[in-house]
Amino acid sequence: MLFSSWSWVYIGKYGNRAFAPPTDKTVDFAVNLGDSLFYYVKKGRSNKDAVDDYGSVPIGVFDASDQWQPTEDILPRHWISEGLVPVTNAAGKAGYADRQGKIVIEPQFDHAEPFYEGLATVRVGSHRGYIDRSGAMVIPPKYTHASWFENGVAIVVDPAADFPQVIDTTGQVQNEIRTPIDFGWPKAIGGFNEGGLKVYLKVGPPDKVHISGLRQCGFLRPDDTWMIEPKLDSVSFFHSGLATVDVNVPSDRFPTTGSFIIDTQGKVLKKLSSQSAWLEFRHGLAGAQHGTSYVDRQGNVVWPPAPKPRR
């Protein structure tokens, strides 16, 4: 989806479509949930009524395929995975619907994450557990943090344990993560991604970890060894073996600052333009976080940035 003040444009497998943005000027942007399903977000996200446990509260839905026809008062809240989309009802309870908006798992949870490998993280009260596709709780809600599953493992934080734990799909502990990592703000943390867990390592005073160079990112393996050492200022998730990274402090691996494409071994494949903050690869392309430029897997610009309008 492309946005401007006078037109919104959808480009995807259901064809191209241009339409006028909402006339009341309350919509800020749209969030892509996958399979051409989007929800609208209203402006003023600092307003407490515009933000909840998921982030920005949707005020509408756009479906390029016109499949979304819910029979209940629900809104999609997270990306579609394994054919199901997390939704919330008017009472704020979370459940799951299919691509058409038909309820599959009744809204009953306080938060619901997408399914991975047949399991999904849900929050009941202040704790998180895992359900299967029938909605049955298969790993009890006892964690303060819980990730998705990849290759049969997830990372969780059990308040009764001394360290974060790697568990299997039965809830059995496989390993501990003793590296002093920072999970950031989400309680439903990201899981292992193509073999590595994206984590932040605090390298400065707690009140200054937001400053570039004092809170660095890397990827940990399930055995608590570094897949990519934490020397990155920011990094996307991996897709098909590639990620984009931003480096503000030079090192042996990154002798210059800027944005780069790396593989899962941390090898630099291409230095990107000076325009920093590139998004993760999707369908073979990575987009600029603030702009309209796209690059392919080789780092070639396939969609140049739009020229600035004349004043």
ROLUM-633790 format. One record per residue (C-alpha): x, y, z; residue number from 0; residue in one letter. Coordinates in nm, 3 decimals. Layout:
# residues N
+---------+---------+---------+------+------+
|       x |       y |       z | resi | resn |
+---------+---------+---------+------+------+
|       X |       Y |       Z |  NUM |    A |
...
+---------+---------+---------+------+------+
END
This chain:
# residues 311
+---------+---------+---------+------+------+
|       x |       y |       z | resi | resn |
+---------+---------+---------+------+------+
|   0.000 |   0.000 |   0.000 |    0 |    M |
|   0.132 |   0.344 |  -0.097 |    1 |    L |
|   0.007 |   0.661 |   0.072 |    2 |    F |
|  -0.013 |   1.026 |  -0.014 |    3 |    S |
|  -0.236 |   1.307 |   0.102 |    4 |    S |
|  -0.451 |   1.280 |  -0.210 |    5 |    W |
|  -0.448 |   0.907 |  -0.297 |    6 |    S |
|  -0.389 |   0.560 |  -0.157 |    7 |    W |
|  -0.271 |   0.290 |  -0.396 |    8 |    V |
|  -0.287 |  -0.087 |  -0.347 |    9 |    Y |
|  -0.047 |  -0.297 |  -0.555 |   10 |    I |
|  -0.068 |  -0.674 |  -0.517 |   11 |    G |
|  -0.189 |  -1.010 |  -0.640 |   12 |    K |
|  -0.549 |  -0.891 |  -0.655 |   13 |    Y |
|  -0.462 |  -0.620 |  -0.905 |   14 |    G |
|  -0.388 |  -0.251 |  -0.864 |   15 |    N |
|  -0.637 |  -0.015 |  -0.710 |   16 |    R |
|  -0.628 |   0.355 |  -0.633 |   17 |    A |
|  -0.876 |   0.521 |  -0.402 |   18 |    F |
|  -0.918 |   0.843 |  -0.213 |   19 |    A |
|  -0.811 |   0.846 |   0.152 |   20 |    P |
|  -1.080 |   0.901 |   0.417 |   21 |    P |
|  -1.217 |   1.253 |   0.394 |   22 |    T |
|  -1.242 |   1.312 |   0.767 |   23 |    D |
|  -0.861 |   1.317 |   0.797 |   24 |    K |
|  -0.865 |   1.089 |   1.099 |   25 |    T |
|  -0.667 |   0.806 |   0.936 |   26 |    V |
|  -0.288 |   0.805 |   0.963 |   27 |    D |
|  -0.188 |   0.490 |   0.772 |   28 |    F |
|  -0.280 |   0.124 |   0.715 |   29 |    A |
|  -0.118 |  -0.191 |   0.856 |   30 |    V |
|  -0.063 |  -0.488 |   0.624 |   31 |    N |
|  -0.172 |  -0.814 |   0.788 |   32 |    L |
|  -0.085 |  -1.032 |   0.488 |   33 |    G |
|  -0.287 |  -1.166 |   0.195 |   34 |    D |
|  -0.388 |  -0.809 |   0.107 |   35 |    S |
|  -0.583 |  -0.752 |   0.432 |   36 |    L |
|  -0.519 |  -0.415 |   0.600 |   37 |    F |
|  -0.656 |  -0.221 |   0.891 |   38 |    Y |
|  -0.667 |   0.157 |   0.925 |   39 |    Y |
|  -0.507 |   0.342 |   1.214 |   40 |    V |
|  -0.622 |   0.681 |   1.330 |   41 |    K |
|  -0.406 |   0.979 |   1.401 |   42 |    K |
|  -0.316 |   1.095 |   1.747 |   43 |    G |
|  -0.163 |   0.763 |   1.855 |   44 |    R |
|  -0.040 |   0.930 |   2.173 |   45 |    S |
|  -0.405 |   0.942 |   2.277 |   46 |    N |
|  -0.467 |   0.656 |   2.522 |   47 |    K |
|  -0.792 |   0.572 |   2.343 |   48 |    D |
|  -0.595 |   0.508 |   2.022 |   49 |    A |
|  -0.352 |   0.255 |   2.171 |   50 |    V |
|  -0.401 |  -0.080 |   2.343 |   51 |    D |
|  -0.203 |  -0.400 |   2.409 |   52 |    D |
|  -0.147 |  -0.448 |   2.034 |   53 |    Y |
|  -0.041 |  -0.092 |   1.964 |   54 |    G |
|  -0.256 |   0.134 |   1.750 |   55 |    S |
|  -0.630 |   0.061 |   1.757 |   56 |    V |
|  -0.788 |  -0.002 |   1.411 |   57 |    P |
|  -1.080 |   0.209 |   1.302 |   58 |    I |
|  -1.154 |   0.024 |   0.977 |   59 |    G |
|  -1.053 |  -0.256 |   0.741 |   60 |    V |
|  -0.948 |  -0.263 |   0.376 |   61 |    F |
|  -0.949 |  -0.599 |   0.197 |   62 |    D |
|  -0.825 |  -0.592 |  -0.162 |   63 |    A |
|  -0.977 |  -0.937 |  -0.225 |   64 |    S |
|  -1.315 |  -0.852 |  -0.065 |   65 |    D |
|  -1.305 |  -1.177 |   0.133 |   66 |    Q |
|  -1.334 |  -1.019 |   0.478 |   67 |    W |
|  -1.704 |  -1.046 |   0.566 |   68 |    Q |
|  -1.725 |  -1.094 |   0.945 |   69 |    P |
|  -2.060 |  -1.190 |   1.093 |   70 |    T |
|  -1.961 |  -1.054 |   1.434 |   71 |    E |
|  -1.830 |  -0.719 |   1.555 |   72 |    D |
|  -1.460 |  -0.799 |   1.534 |   73 |    I |
|  -1.143 |  -0.634 |   1.408 |   74 |    L |
|  -0.826 |  -0.807 |   1.279 |   75 |    P |
|  -0.532 |  -0.721 |   1.505 |   76 |    R |
|  -0.228 |  -0.917 |   1.388 |   77 |    H |
|  -0.090 |  -1.076 |   1.074 |   78 |    W |
|  -0.245 |  -1.382 |   0.914 |   79 |    I |
|  -0.054 |  -1.702 |   0.985 |   80 |    S |
|  -0.146 |  -2.062 |   0.912 |   81 |    E |
|  -0.483 |  -1.944 |   0.780 |   82 |    G |
|  -0.593 |  -1.769 |   1.100 |   83 |    L |
|  -0.590 |  -1.405 |   1.204 |   84 |    V |
|  -0.600 |  -1.281 |   1.566 |   85 |    P |
|  -0.905 |  -1.063 |   1.625 |   86 |    V |
|  -1.064 |  -0.866 |   1.908 |   87 |    T |
|  -1.433 |  -0.809 |   1.974 |   88 |    N |
|  -1.614 |  -0.503 |   2.104 |   89 |    A |
|  -1.544 |  -0.613 |   2.463 |   90 |    A |
|  -1.170 |  -0.626 |   2.393 |   91 |    G |
|  -1.140 |  -1.004 |   2.415 |   92 |    K |
|  -0.912 |  -1.179 |   2.166 |   93 |    A |
|  -0.970 |  -1.488 |   1.956 |   94 |    G |
|  -0.913 |  -1.609 |   1.600 |   95 |    Y |
|  -1.098 |  -1.587 |   1.270 |   96 |    A |
|  -1.037 |  -1.734 |   0.928 |   97 |    D |
|  -0.953 |  -1.524 |   0.622 |   98 |    R |
|  -1.322 |  -1.450 |   0.563 |   99 |    Q |
|  -1.374 |  -1.319 |   0.916 |  100 |    G |
|  -1.560 |  -1.623 |   1.050 |  101 |    K |
|  -1.478 |  -1.691 |   1.415 |  102 |    I |
|  -1.279 |  -2.013 |   1.458 |  103 |    V |
|  -1.166 |  -1.972 |   1.821 |  104 |    I |
|  -1.405 |  -1.766 |   2.033 |  105 |    E |
|  -1.269 |  -1.438 |   2.174 |  106 |    P |
|  -1.182 |  -1.526 |   2.534 |  107 |    Q |
|  -0.821 |  -1.418 |   2.584 |  108 |    F |
|  -0.669 |  -1.087 |   2.686 |  109 |    D |
|  -0.421 |  -1.100 |   2.396 |  110 |    H |
|  -0.360 |  -1.338 |   2.106 |  111 |    A |
|  -0.058 |  -1.378 |   1.879 |  112 |    E |
|  -0.034 |  -1.549 |   1.536 |  113 |    P |
|   0.001 |  -1.926 |   1.501 |  114 |    F |
|   0.337 |  -2.085 |   1.429 |  115 |    Y |
|   0.388 |  -2.459 |   1.393 |  116 |    E |
|   0.033 |  -2.517 |   1.513 |  117 |    G |
|   0.067 |  -2.321 |   1.839 |  118 |    L |
|  -0.006 |  -1.961 |   1.935 |  119 |    A |
|   0.082 |  -1.745 |   2.235 |  120 |    T |
|  -0.215 |  -1.607 |   2.429 |  121 |    V |
|  -0.234 |  -1.396 |   2.742 |  122 |    R |
|  -0.470 |  -1.471 |   3.028 |  123 |    V |
|  -0.451 |  -1.197 |   3.287 |  124 |    G |
|  -0.083 |  -1.111 |   3.323 |  125 |    S |
|   0.058 |  -1.447 |   3.209 |  126 |    H |
|   0.107 |  -1.615 |   2.874 |  127 |    R |
|   0.069 |  -1.971 |   2.756 |  128 |    G |
|   0.010 |  -2.160 |   2.431 |  129 |    Y |
|  -0.302 |  -2.290 |   2.260 |  130 |    I |
|  -0.347 |  -2.528 |   1.968 |  131 |    D |
|  -0.571 |  -2.472 |   1.667 |  132 |    R |
|  -0.873 |  -2.605 |   1.856 |  133 |    S |
|  -0.828 |  -2.332 |   2.117 |  134 |    G |
|  -0.719 |  -2.578 |   2.387 |  135 |    A |
|  -0.451 |  -2.455 |   2.627 |  136 |    M |
|  -0.163 |  -2.701 |   2.573 |  137 |    V |
|   0.108 |  -2.513 |   2.767 |  138 |    I |
|  -0.032 |  -2.338 |   3.078 |  139 |    P |
|  -0.016 |  -1.956 |   3.105 |  140 |    P |
|   0.270 |  -1.910 |   3.349 |  141 |    K |
|   0.513 |  -1.692 |   3.152 |  142 |    Y |
|   0.563 |  -1.316 |   3.155 |  143 |    T |
|   0.724 |  -1.332 |   2.809 |  144 |    H |
|   0.660 |  -1.595 |   2.540 |  145 |    A |
|   0.766 |  -1.615 |   2.176 |  146 |    S |
|   0.649 |  -1.796 |   1.865 |  147 |    W |
|   0.785 |  -2.141 |   1.778 |  148 |    F |
|   1.045 |  -2.207 |   1.510 |  149 |    E |
|   1.189 |  -2.552 |   1.445 |  150 |    N |
|   1.008 |  -2.679 |   1.753 |  151 |    G |
|   1.149 |  -2.431 |   2.006 |  152 |    V |
|   1.041 |  -2.101 |   2.162 |  153 |    A |
|   1.189 |  -1.871 |   2.426 |  154 |    I |
|   0.996 |  -1.785 |   2.741 |  155 |    V |
|   1.045 |  -1.604 |   3.070 |  156 |    V |
|   0.915 |  -1.795 |   3.371 |  157 |    D |
|   0.914 |  -1.575 |   3.684 |  158 |    P |
|   0.999 |  -1.887 |   3.886 |  159 |    A |
|   1.321 |  -1.942 |   3.688 |  160 |    A |
|   1.652 |  -1.757 |   3.711 |  161 |    D |
|   1.703 |  -1.720 |   3.335 |  162 |    F |
|   1.497 |  -1.712 |   3.014 |  163 |    P |
|   1.431 |  -2.063 |   2.889 |  164 |    Q |
|   1.416 |  -2.239 |   2.553 |  165 |    V |
|   1.120 |  -2.478 |   2.552 |  166 |    I |
|   0.985 |  -2.735 |   2.308 |  167 |    D |
|   0.626 |  -2.771 |   2.190 |  168 |    T |
|   0.534 |  -2.969 |   2.503 |  169 |    T |
|   0.666 |  -2.698 |   2.737 |  170 |    G |
|   0.974 |  -2.895 |   2.837 |  171 |    Q |
|   1.284 |  -2.684 |   2.903 |  172 |    V |
|   1.562 |  -2.751 |   2.653 |  173 |    Q |
|   1.813 |  -2.484 |   2.752 |  174 |    N |
|   1.865 |  -2.160 |   2.943 |  175 |    E |
|   1.968 |  -1.827 |   2.795 |  176 |    I |
|   2.222 |  -1.683 |   3.037 |  177 |    R |
|   2.344 |  -1.404 |   2.813 |  178 |    T |
|   2.222 |  -1.078 |   2.979 |  179 |    P |
|   1.992 |  -0.972 |   2.697 |  180 |    I |
|   1.725 |  -0.706 |   2.679 |  181 |    D |
|   1.396 |  -0.819 |   2.526 |  182 |    F |
|   1.274 |  -0.464 |   2.475 |  183 |    G |
|   0.918 |  -0.360 |   2.551 |  184 |    W |
|   0.699 |  -0.643 |   2.407 |  185 |    P |
|   0.582 |  -0.912 |   2.646 |  186 |    K |
|   0.506 |  -1.138 |   2.348 |  187 |    A |
|   0.867 |  -1.143 |   2.230 |  188 |    I |
|   0.983 |  -1.240 |   1.885 |  189 |    G |
|   1.102 |  -1.597 |   1.851 |  190 |    G |
|   1.392 |  -1.761 |   1.676 |  191 |    F |
|   1.414 |  -1.640 |   1.319 |  192 |    N |
|   1.596 |  -1.862 |   1.068 |  193 |    E |
|   1.803 |  -2.001 |   1.354 |  194 |    G |
|   1.866 |  -1.688 |   1.560 |  195 |    G |
|   1.684 |  -1.486 |   1.824 |  196 |    L |
|   1.703 |  -1.111 |   1.769 |  197 |    K |
|   1.804 |  -0.957 |   2.100 |  198 |    V |
|   1.945 |  -0.635 |   2.238 |  199 |    Y |
|   2.245 |  -0.613 |   2.466 |  200 |    L |
|   2.270 |  -0.319 |   2.704 |  201 |    K |
|   2.615 |  -0.167 |   2.684 |  202 |    V |
|   2.555 |   0.156 |   2.873 |  203 |    G |
|   2.377 |   0.308 |   3.174 |  204 |    P |
|   2.010 |   0.201 |   3.200 |  205 |    P |
|   1.888 |   0.560 |   3.155 |  206 |    D |
|   2.084 |   0.596 |   2.830 |  207 |    K |
|   2.037 |   0.263 |   2.651 |  208 |    V |
|   1.822 |   0.436 |   2.389 |  209 |    H |
|   2.126 |   0.627 |   2.266 |  210 |    I |
|   2.287 |   0.485 |   1.952 |  211 |    S |
|   2.584 |   0.267 |   2.042 |  212 |    G |
|   2.462 |   0.196 |   2.397 |  213 |    L |
|   2.201 |  -0.067 |   2.308 |  214 |    R |
|   2.318 |  -0.301 |   2.035 |  215 |    Q |
|   2.148 |  -0.582 |   1.850 |  216 |    C |
|   2.253 |  -0.934 |   1.752 |  217 |    G |
|   2.118 |  -1.287 |   1.704 |  218 |    F |
|   2.147 |  -1.572 |   1.958 |  219 |    L |
|   2.118 |  -1.941 |   1.877 |  220 |    R |
|   1.902 |  -2.170 |   2.094 |  221 |    P |
|   2.221 |  -2.302 |   2.259 |  222 |    D |
|   2.299 |  -1.948 |   2.388 |  223 |    D |
|   2.587 |  -1.883 |   2.147 |  224 |    T |
|   2.603 |  -1.586 |   1.913 |  225 |    W |
|   2.494 |  -1.643 |   1.555 |  226 |    M |
|   2.568 |  -1.274 |   1.489 |  227 |    I |
|   2.744 |  -1.074 |   1.760 |  228 |    E |
|   2.559 |  -0.768 |   1.901 |  229 |    P |
|   2.730 |  -0.488 |   1.709 |  230 |    K |
|   2.430 |  -0.360 |   1.515 |  231 |    L |
|   2.225 |  -0.051 |   1.590 |  232 |    D |
|   1.917 |  -0.206 |   1.433 |  233 |    S |
|   1.841 |  -0.511 |   1.222 |  234 |    V |
|   1.536 |  -0.650 |   1.047 |  235 |    S |
|   1.414 |  -1.006 |   1.075 |  236 |    F |
|   1.561 |  -1.253 |   0.827 |  237 |    F |
|   1.362 |  -1.366 |   0.524 |  238 |    H |
|   1.504 |  -1.632 |   0.293 |  239 |    S |
|   1.848 |  -1.583 |   0.444 |  240 |    G |
|   1.874 |  -1.203 |   0.419 |  241 |    L |
|   1.826 |  -0.911 |   0.658 |  242 |    A |
|   1.892 |  -0.537 |   0.651 |  243 |    T |
|   2.099 |  -0.370 |   0.923 |  244 |    V |
|   2.191 |  -0.019 |   1.030 |  245 |    D |
|   2.536 |   0.057 |   1.172 |  246 |    V |
|   2.619 |   0.389 |   1.338 |  247 |    N |
|   2.947 |   0.283 |   1.503 |  248 |    V |
|   3.222 |   0.133 |   1.279 |  249 |    P |
|   3.374 |  -0.206 |   1.368 |  250 |    S |
|   3.594 |  -0.473 |   1.206 |  251 |    D |
|   3.292 |  -0.624 |   1.033 |  252 |    R |
|   3.141 |  -0.287 |   0.943 |  253 |    F |
|   3.430 |  -0.045 |   0.880 |  254 |    P |
|   3.188 |   0.226 |   0.767 |  255 |    T |
|   2.852 |   0.339 |   0.896 |  256 |    T |
|   2.531 |   0.302 |   0.698 |  257 |    G |
|   2.282 |   0.036 |   0.594 |  258 |    S |
|   2.378 |  -0.311 |   0.471 |  259 |    F |
|   2.235 |  -0.642 |   0.353 |  260 |    I |
|   2.368 |  -0.939 |   0.551 |  261 |    I |
|   2.317 |  -1.316 |   0.548 |  262 |    D |
|   2.251 |  -1.542 |   0.847 |  263 |    T |
|   2.625 |  -1.570 |   0.913 |  264 |    Q |
|   2.653 |  -1.194 |   0.943 |  265 |    G |
|   2.843 |  -1.163 |   0.612 |  266 |    K |
|   2.797 |  -0.827 |   0.444 |  267 |    V |
|   2.657 |  -0.879 |   0.095 |  268 |    L |
|   2.592 |  -0.520 |  -0.009 |  269 |    K |
|   2.615 |  -0.169 |   0.132 |  270 |    K |
|   2.293 |   0.017 |   0.067 |  271 |    L |
|   2.245 |   0.386 |   0.008 |  272 |    S |
|   2.300 |   0.642 |   0.281 |  273 |    S |
|   1.924 |   0.636 |   0.343 |  274 |    Q |
|   1.908 |   0.446 |   0.672 |  275 |    S |
|   1.640 |   0.227 |   0.827 |  276 |    A |
|   1.542 |  -0.032 |   0.567 |  277 |    W |
|   1.259 |  -0.275 |   0.632 |  278 |    L |
|   1.283 |  -0.654 |   0.614 |  279 |    E |
|   1.269 |  -0.836 |   0.281 |  280 |    F |
|   0.924 |  -0.936 |   0.162 |  281 |    R |
|   0.865 |  -1.107 |  -0.172 |  282 |    H |
|   1.228 |  -1.038 |  -0.261 |  283 |    G |
|   1.219 |  -0.664 |  -0.192 |  284 |    L |
|   1.311 |  -0.443 |   0.103 |  285 |    A |
|   1.163 |  -0.095 |   0.138 |  286 |    G |
|   1.294 |   0.219 |   0.297 |  287 |    A |
|   1.129 |   0.272 |   0.634 |  288 |    Q |
|   1.077 |   0.642 |   0.563 |  289 |    H |
|   1.028 |   0.681 |   0.191 |  290 |    G |
|   0.918 |   0.501 |  -0.124 |  291 |    T |
|   1.240 |   0.334 |  -0.240 |  292 |    S |
|   1.277 |  -0.046 |  -0.280 |  293 |    Y |
|   1.584 |  -0.265 |  -0.335 |  294 |    V |
|   1.607 |  -0.628 |  -0.451 |  295 |    D |
|   1.804 |  -0.911 |  -0.288 |  296 |    R |
|   2.121 |  -0.795 |  -0.463 |  297 |    Q |
|   2.080 |  -0.443 |  -0.326 |  298 |    G |
|   1.985 |  -0.293 |  -0.661 |  299 |    N |
|   1.731 |  -0.010 |  -0.652 |  300 |    V |
|   1.424 |  -0.135 |  -0.837 |  301 |    V |
|   1.197 |   0.150 |  -0.730 |  302 |    W |
|   1.376 |   0.483 |  -0.686 |  303 |    P |
|   1.259 |   0.726 |  -0.417 |  304 |    P |
|   0.993 |   0.971 |  -0.523 |  305 |    A |
|   1.124 |   1.320 |  -0.597 |  306 |    P |
|   1.047 |   1.583 |  -0.339 |  307 |    K |
|   0.761 |   1.810 |  -0.447 |  308 |    P |
|   0.847 |   2.161 |  -0.547 |  309 |    R |
|   0.740 |   2.434 |  -0.313 |  310 |    R |
+---------+---------+---------+------+------+
END
